[in-house]
Amino acid sequence: IITYGTMAGKSAVRDTGRVLDLPLSDTDRIAKKVHAKLNKMLDLDENEVKKKFNNDQIGDVMDLIKIYKDNT
């Protein structure tokens, strides 16, 4: 079930990138950082990220949150 939710988030990022004519390399780079449902992941603060994700994922999640906040 978790994988399905993650795959849906990655697909949503890739579909949005296609619609906005973003370069595939940029869209793919962002999609690879999705490790959970996007709506839940983007609202976390740094302490919550550290509690919910493993060390390999923390950097990706923090990068994605930064990209989100810089572009909203």
Helices and strands as residue ranges (DSSP letters): H 2-19, H 24-31, H 38-41, H 46-52, H 55-70
